Amino acid sequence: MFYILFFLSCMITVEDTRDRTAITFEQAETSKAISCRTPLQSSGKILVMSKGTMLGHGSGNYFKSGKYKFILTAAHVINHPYETYILDGDELINLKPIHIDPIRDLAILVTEKELSTIKAKSFRVNRSNDLTGKTIYYAGFPQDLGKSLFKGFVSKDTNYKLLVQSFALPGSSGSVVFDFWGRAIGVLSAVSVGMSSVNPFPELVETAVHVQKIQDYDHDFIKGLFVDDKGTL
């Protein structure tokens, strides 16, 4: 079998004594809060529209770096001639790209006004040289499932890309992948498509998820984008 790219819980142990049980549950809830809060609260659904008709959607996350606030997503989600919005509660907010890197499939956008339902999280990046085996989390909007949280681990780490064992479907593209402490690692770019000699039709391999790393995106880089754009929020 070969692959081509297709672009698009916290366990607890209960002890016998009442005190130890309470401590175990408390630790589990704290763990869940640390690992899940940032991806869930910052995740937004990005809509591609033409004359009021929705053509498709992707995902992205809302960040702040100093006084600058922005959306980080995949380039292929927004690199098209159509209108792009993010759904903030029941309101559609227009998005303007200030950085598009089609080669690395990364994009940064600004909103026409500050978002209220989607929470901007501090932009902290995990710059580790080897993330193989590390647990990751992301929240996105796969197909028609609504906002969903996923957990996985890094199977392979190269200079600019990760292969993650998790789950994704079309619509998840653009979701930012985080480590346990809420530091951004990269942006979900693709799932794999498998072909085999026994099946003439391509099949999505939803558990083989490709992520573009952002280890070189820092505050100075973000600030430079806003200065070049000659407009800040």
C-alpha positions as CSV (number, residue, x, y, z in Angstrom):
1,M,0.0,0.0,0.0
2,F,1.2,3.5,-0.7
3,Y,-0.1,6.9,0.4
4,I,-0.7,10.3,-1.2
5,L,-1.8,13.4,0.6
6,F,-5.4,14.5,0.5
7,F,-5.8,18.2,1.3
8,L,-8.8,19.2,2.1
9,S,-10.2,11.5,28.0
10,C,-8.6,11.5,30.8
11,M,-8.3,8.1,32.5
12,I,-8.5,7.8,36.3
13,T,-7.8,5.2,38.9
14,V,-10.3,4.8,41.7
15,E,-8.7,3.9,45.1
16,D,-10.4,2.3,48.0
17,T,-10.5,5.1,50.5
18,R,-12.7,8.1,50.1
19,D,-9.9,10.7,50.4
20,R,-7.7,9.1,47.7
21,T,-10.7,8.7,45.4
22,A,-11.4,12.4,45.7
23,I,-7.8,13.3,45.0
24,T,-7.7,11.1,41.9
25,F,-10.8,12.7,40.4
26,E,-9.5,16.2,41.2
27,Q,-6.2,15.4,39.5
28,A,-8.0,14.0,36.4
29,E,-10.2,17.1,36.1
30,T,-7.2,19.4,36.4
31,S,-5.4,17.4,33.7
32,K,-8.4,17.6,31.4
33,A,-8.7,21.4,31.9
34,I,-5.0,22.0,31.1
35,S,-5.0,19.9,27.9
36,C,-8.5,20.7,26.5
37,R,-9.2,24.4,27.3
38,T,-7.0,26.1,24.8
39,P,-8.0,24.1,21.6
40,L,-11.7,24.2,22.5
41,Q,-12.0,27.8,23.4
42,S,-9.9,29.2,20.6
43,S,-11.3,27.0,17.8
44,G,-13.5,28.5,15.1
45,K,-15.3,27.4,12.0
46,I,-14.0,29.1,8.8
47,L,-16.6,29.4,6.0
48,V,-16.0,29.7,2.3
49,M,-18.8,31.6,0.7
50,S,-19.9,32.9,-2.7
51,K,-22.8,35.4,-3.0
52,G,-24.3,34.1,0.3
53,T,-23.9,30.4,-0.5
54,M,-21.6,28.3,1.6
55,L,-19.2,26.3,-0.6
56,G,-17.3,24.6,2.2
57,H,-15.6,25.1,5.5
58,G,-12.4,24.5,7.4
59,S,-11.1,25.2,10.9
60,G,-8.7,27.7,12.6
61,N,-7.7,29.1,16.0
62,Y,-7.8,32.6,17.5
63,F,-4.6,33.9,19.1
64,K,-3.1,37.0,20.7
65,S,0.5,37.9,20.6
66,G,1.1,41.1,22.5
67,K,-1.5,43.6,21.2
68,Y,-2.1,41.6,18.0
69,K,-4.9,39.2,17.5
70,F,-5.2,36.8,14.6
71,I,-6.5,33.5,13.2
72,L,-4.0,30.8,12.3
73,T,-5.2,28.2,9.8
74,A,-4.1,26.2,6.7
75,A,-3.4,28.1,3.5
76,H,-5.6,25.8,1.4
77,V,-8.6,26.7,3.5
78,I,-8.5,30.4,2.5
79,N,-6.3,30.6,-0.6
80,H,-9.1,31.0,-3.2
81,P,-11.1,33.8,-4.9
82,Y,-14.2,33.5,-2.7
83,E,-15.2,35.3,0.5
84,T,-13.9,33.9,3.8
85,Y,-15.6,34.3,7.2
86,I,-15.4,32.9,10.7
87,L,-18.5,32.0,12.6
88,D,-18.4,33.8,16.0
89,G,-21.6,32.5,17.8
90,D,-24.3,33.3,15.3
91,E,-22.4,36.1,13.5
92,L,-20.3,35.9,10.4
93,I,-17.1,37.9,10.7
94,N,-15.1,38.7,7.6
95,L,-11.5,37.5,7.5
96,K,-8.5,39.2,5.8
97,P,-5.3,37.3,5.1
98,I,-2.0,39.0,6.0
99,H,0.2,35.9,5.4
100,I,-0.2,33.0,3.1
101,D,2.5,30.3,2.6
102,P,1.1,27.8,0.1
103,I,4.2,25.7,0.1
104,R,4.0,25.1,3.9
105,D,0.2,25.3,3.8
106,L,0.0,28.0,6.5
107,A,-2.0,31.2,6.7
108,I,-2.6,34.0,9.2
109,L,-5.7,36.2,9.0
110,V,-7.2,39.2,10.9
111,T,-10.8,39.6,11.7
112,E,-12.8,42.8,10.7
113,K,-13.7,43.1,14.4
114,E,-12.7,41.4,17.7
115,L,-14.4,38.1,18.3
116,S,-16.5,37.5,21.4
117,T,-17.6,33.9,21.5
118,I,-14.2,32.5,20.3
119,K,-11.5,33.3,22.9
120,A,-8.1,34.5,21.8
121,K,-5.4,32.5,23.5
122,S,-1.8,33.5,24.1
123,F,0.4,32.4,21.2
124,R,2.9,30.1,22.8
125,V,4.8,27.7,20.5
126,N,6.5,24.4,21.3
127,R,9.9,24.6,19.6
128,S,11.1,21.1,20.5
129,N,13.3,19.5,17.9
130,D,11.8,16.0,18.4
131,L,8.2,15.6,19.3
132,T,7.9,11.9,18.5
133,G,5.8,10.1,21.0
134,K,4.3,13.3,22.5
135,T,0.6,13.6,23.1
136,I,-1.3,16.2,21.1
137,Y,-4.8,17.8,21.2
138,Y,-6.8,19.7,18.7
139,A,-10.4,20.9,18.2
140,G,-12.0,21.4,14.8
141,F,-15.0,21.0,12.7
142,P,-14.8,17.7,10.8
143,Q,-17.6,17.4,8.1
144,D,-21.0,17.9,9.8
145,L,-20.0,16.8,13.3
146,G,-19.7,20.3,14.8
147,K,-16.9,21.4,17.1
148,S,-15.1,18.3,18.3
149,L,-12.0,17.6,20.4
150,F,-9.4,15.0,19.4
151,K,-6.4,13.5,21.1
152,G,-3.5,11.6,19.5
153,F,0.3,11.3,19.5
154,V,3.1,12.2,17.2
155,S,4.3,9.2,15.1
156,K,6.9,11.0,13.1
157,D,8.7,14.3,13.4
158,T,10.7,15.9,10.5
159,N,12.0,19.5,10.0
160,Y,8.7,21.0,9.0
161,K,6.1,18.3,9.3
162,L,4.6,15.9,11.7
163,L,2.7,12.7,11.1
164,V,0.1,12.3,13.9
165,Q,-1.9,9.2,14.9
166,S,-5.3,10.8,15.6
167,F,-8.5,11.4,13.6
168,A,-9.5,13.9,11.0
169,L,-12.0,14.4,8.2
170,P,-12.4,17.1,5.6
171,G,-13.4,20.3,7.5
172,S,-10.7,19.6,10.1
173,S,-8.1,21.3,7.9
174,G,-6.6,24.4,9.5
175,S,-7.0,23.2,13.1
176,V,-4.1,24.1,15.3
177,V,-2.5,21.2,17.1
178,F,-1.4,21.7,20.7
179,D,0.7,20.0,23.3
180,F,-0.6,19.2,26.9
181,W,0.3,22.6,28.1
182,G,-1.5,24.6,25.4
183,R,1.5,25.4,23.3
184,A,0.9,25.4,19.6
185,I,2.8,22.8,17.6
186,G,1.5,23.1,14.1
187,V,-1.5,23.2,11.8
188,L,-3.5,20.3,10.5
189,S,-3.0,20.1,6.7
190,A,-4.1,16.8,5.4
191,V,-5.1,13.2,5.9
192,S,-3.8,10.3,3.8
193,V,-5.4,8.5,1.0
194,G,-4.7,4.9,0.7
195,M,-4.6,2.7,-2.5
196,S,-4.2,-1.1,-2.5
197,S,-4.2,-3.9,-5.1
198,V,-7.4,-5.3,-3.7
199,N,-9.4,-2.1,-3.9
200,P,-9.5,0.0,-7.0
201,F,-10.9,3.0,-5.2
202,P,-9.0,5.4,-3.0
203,E,-9.8,5.4,0.7
204,L,-9.3,8.1,3.3
205,V,-7.0,7.0,6.1
206,E,-8.5,9.2,8.8
207,T,-6.0,8.2,11.5
208,A,-2.9,9.3,9.5
209,V,-3.0,13.1,10.0
210,H,-0.4,15.4,8.5
211,V,0.6,18.6,10.4
212,Q,2.7,21.5,9.3
213,K,5.0,22.7,12.1
214,I,5.2,26.4,13.1
215,Q,8.3,26.3,15.3
216,D,9.7,29.5,13.5
217,Y,6.6,31.6,14.1
218,D,7.3,33.9,17.0
219,H,6.2,37.3,18.3
220,D,8.6,39.2,16.0
221,F,7.3,37.4,13.0
222,I,3.7,38.2,13.9
223,K,4.5,41.8,14.7
224,G,6.2,42.1,11.3
225,L,3.1,40.9,9.5
226,F,1.0,43.6,11.1
227,V,3.5,46.3,10.5
228,D,3.8,45.3,6.8
229,D,0.0,45.3,6.5
230,K,0.0,48.9,7.9
231,G,-3.0,48.1,10.1
232,T,-3.4,46.6,13.5
233,L,-6.4,45.6,15.6
